[in-house]
Each structure stands twice: as C-alpha cells, then as structure tokens.
Amino acid sequence: MDKSQQKRATRKQLVEQRLQMTDRYERCEALQRVMRIWLVHRPDVVIGAYWPIKGEFDPLPALHRWKEDGELLDQPQLRRIGLPVVDKEHGTLKFHAWYPGCAMEEDAYGIPKPKDTEVIVPTLLFVPCVGYGPGGFRLGYGGGFYDRTLANLQPKPYTVGLGFATEFIDDFEPEPHDVPLDAILNDNGVVWPIG
C-alpha cells in the first residue's frame, strides 16, 4: 500500500471511529472548555473556524461565547468569526463573516456557508483535524484547501488544530508539503506545542 492509499485508509478509519464515539457529548464539552480557556488571553479579534461535518468537533458555540464575552468587556474592536467559502478558481478558502442566525447556503460540497456576508481576514484560524501527529502535523480530508489557503493568506494567521484525543496518530509521517500547525487542542487540553 503506497502512502496516499495508507492516508485514505487512515482517514476512513478515523472518521468511522469518530462517528461511532459513545462519549461524544463528554468529549465535546471538554473541548469546548479547553477552547474557552485557551482563548482568554488571545489578542485576536477576527477568528476563522469551520462548519463541522462527519462528526467533527463544533467550535462555533465556544466562539460565539468568545464573541459575546468581548462585547461584555466593551472592547473597542468588535470580535468577528469567519467561516470558509471555497474559491473554486484557486482551490483556496476565503472567510466570510458568520454569526448565529445569518443566512446560510450550501457550497458545492454540501457544507453550509454564510450567504452574502463580507470577506474577513482571520488572524487566528481553527482548523478541523481528521487526525494529527507529533510535531503539530494534521491529517485533513486530502483536498488541500487549507494547505493552499495558508500558503497564500497574508498575513499568515496563527493556526490551531481541533480534534479529539482518539484522533492522535503516533506514527504519522508528514509529507514534504505538510506545514505544522502552531497549536493543537483536544479534549484533554493543549497537545501541541508540548511543554
């Protein structure tokens, strides 16, 4: 089995495992807490995230709470949340402003995206992980959207992977084009960087 076949098999196994988690609620609650605590001292006011699919952890409740906390603190800059919209021409992502109740529509992949909201540029980007390994490397779905986006997004945002402890791959071997995330959070806490 070559490397790409092995990655496909690992993706499939991890997604199936995630969809069958019996302790999903507890793990999601734990990761929500980890996220909220981790965000407390972050200076960012524009954060990019994702709409969860295939049993992924949902970061939006913690981010909505982060946004509301900023409003309660009377911060001079309004905190903003963006969700990805695929730029078909370049195979990259642009982030459009999202808030609870905003109009949504499905993209070409059937994933909800904000409809007709402004493009925003995040300084912090939460990225979903199908799996992750030592050194901050992430296993995605294989489409390369995040890799291409991060290669072109200026300024480059601080990148944070979100996943469950069960998605850690101890023998994960990154490919030459893989770029490590700046941090990874799971339901046990911060798992990258270590220390």
SESEDO-734270 format. One record per atom (N, C-alpha, C): y, x, z. Coordinates in steps of 0.2 Angstrom, whole numbers, plus 5000, padded with zeros to 4 digits. Each point is the difference from the previous one (the first is absolute). Example, Ala and Ser with C-alpha at 12.3 -4.5 7.8 and 13.67 -1.06 7.14 Angstrom:
2
497250665039500649965000500650045000500549984996500650045001500549965003
END
This chain:
195
499450045000500649965000500650045000500549994995500650055000500549975005500550045001500549985005500349934999500249984994500349944999499549945002499450014998499549955002499950005007500050055003499950015008500649965003500650014997500649975003500049924999499749984994500049934999499549975005499450035001499549985005500350005007500450055002500350005007500449945001500549994994500549955001499649935001499549994996499649935000499750005007499750055003499749995006500549995006500650034999500550005006500349934999500149974994500349935000499549955002499450014998499549955003499950005007500150065003499950015007500649975004500650014997500649975003500049924999499849984995499949924999499549975005499650045003499549985004500150015008500650035001500150025007500049945005499650015005500049945005500550005005500350065001500650015005500650014996500149974995500750004996500649985004499949955003500649985004500250055005499650025004500150065005500350064997499750024994500350064997500749994997500149944997500649994997500649995006499849975005500550005006500150075003499550045000500150075002500550044996499949994993500450044995500749975000500149945001500649975000500450035006499750015006500350035006500250084998499550034997500150074998500650014996500149954995500550014995500749985003500049955005500649985003500350065004499550035004500250065004500250064996499750014995500150064995500749994997500249944999500749994996500650005005499950005007500549995004500650054999499850074999500550055000500250024993499749974995500150014993500749984998500350054996500749984998500149964994499449984996500049974994500349935001500349984994500349935000499749964994499750044995499649974995499350024999499649965001499250015001499749974994499650034996499549974995499349995003499749954998499349985003499649984994499549955002499649974995499849945002499849964995499649935002499350025001499749985005499350025001499549964996499550044997499549974996499350035002499549974998499350025002499950025007500249965005499950015007500550065003500550024996500450055003500449985006500250055004500449985006500749974997500349955003500649974998500650035004500450044997500650035004500649965001500049944996500649965000500249975007499649985004500249975006500350055005499850075000500350055004500750024997500050004993500650014997500649955000499749945000500549945001500350015008499650015004500250015007500550065001499850064996500550055000500749984997500049964995500649984997500449965005499649955003500449965005500250045006499750055002500250045006500650044998500150024994500650034997500649955001499949944998500549955000500249995007499650005005500149995007500450055003499950064997500350065003500750014996500249954996500750014997500150064996499550034997500050064996500549994994500450054999500549994994499749994993499450024999499749994994499449955001500049954995499449955000499450044998499549995004499350034998499749954995499750044995499749964994499350034999499649954997499350014999499949994992499650044997499950004993499249994999499949964995499350004997499950024993499550034998499950034994499949954994500450024995499949964993499850064995499549984996499850054995500450004994500250074999500450014994499550024994499849954996499550014995500150054995500650014998500250054996499850075002500250025006499950065003499450015005499649945001499550015005500250025007500649985002500250025007500249935003500350015006500249945004500750015002500349945000500749995002500049965006500450005005500049965006500549955000499849945000500549945001500049985007500749985002500149975006499549945002499750005006499649955002500249975007500049945001500149975007499649945000499849985006499549945001500449944996499649964996500349954997500350014993500050064998500450024993499549974995500249994994499649974995499650064998499349984998499550054998499749984994499750044996499649994994499550055000499549994996499450044999500250054995499850075001500050054995499449994995500050054996499450004995499450015003499950025006499450025004499949945005500449955000499949945004500250015007500450055001500350025007500749975000500249975006500649975001500650055000500549994997500650045000500749965000500550035003500649965000500349984993500249945000500349984993500850015000500250034996500750014999500450025006499850055003500450035006500250074997500550035004500250064997499550065002500150054996499650065000500350045006499650035005500350045005499650065000500250065003499750065000499850025007499450005002499850015007500050075002500250025006500050065002499450025004499649945002499350005003499649964996499450024999499549964996499449995003499849945002499349995003499549994994499550045000499550004994499349975003499749964996499349975002499550064999499550005004499550054999499349964999499750024995499349974999499650055005500250065000499750055005500550065000499850045005500450065001499650065003500350064999499650065003500450055003499750055002500450065003500650024996500550025003500650034996500549954998499949935002500449954997499949984993499450014998499949984993499749925000500249974995499849925000499649994994499549955001499649984994500349934999500349994994500349934998499549974995500249954996499649964996499950044993500350054999499950044994500449994994500549955001500549994994500550055000500250045005500550054999500749985001500149945002500749975000500450045006499750015005500450035006500150074998499550044997500150074998500650014995500049954995500550014995500749985003500049955004500649985003500350055005499650035004500250055004500250074997499750014994500250064996500749994997500249944999500749984997500549985004499849975006500549975005500550055003500649994999500550055003500649965004500150025006499750055003499349985002499550045001499349995002500049975007499749945001500049975006499450035005500149995006499550025005499449954999499450034999499449964999499649995005499849945002499549995006499449954997499450035001499449964998499949965006499749944998499849955005499349984999499550005005499349994999499749995006499449985000499649995006499650075002499850005006499650065002499450014996499749944998499350004997500150034993500650014997500150024993500150085000499950035005500150085000499450034996500150044996499550044996500050075002499550025004500150075003499950054994499649994995499950054995500449984994500649975000500449984994500350074997499950004994500250064996500549984995500750025002500549984995500050044994500249964994500150034994500650044999500150054995500650045000500649954999500049944997500649965000500249965006499550005005500149965006500650045004500449965003500650025004499949975007500050045005499849975007500649965002499849955004500549955003500450045006500649985002500350035006499749985006499749945001499749985006499549954998499549995004499549945000500049975007500049935000499949965006499449964999499650005005499449955000500049965007499549965001500049965006499950045007499950064999500050045006500650045001500550004996500650045000500250044994500350065002500250044994499450054999499850004994499450054999500250054995500650004997500350064997500749995000500450065001499750065002499750015007499550045000499750015007500450045004500049985007500450045005500649985001
END
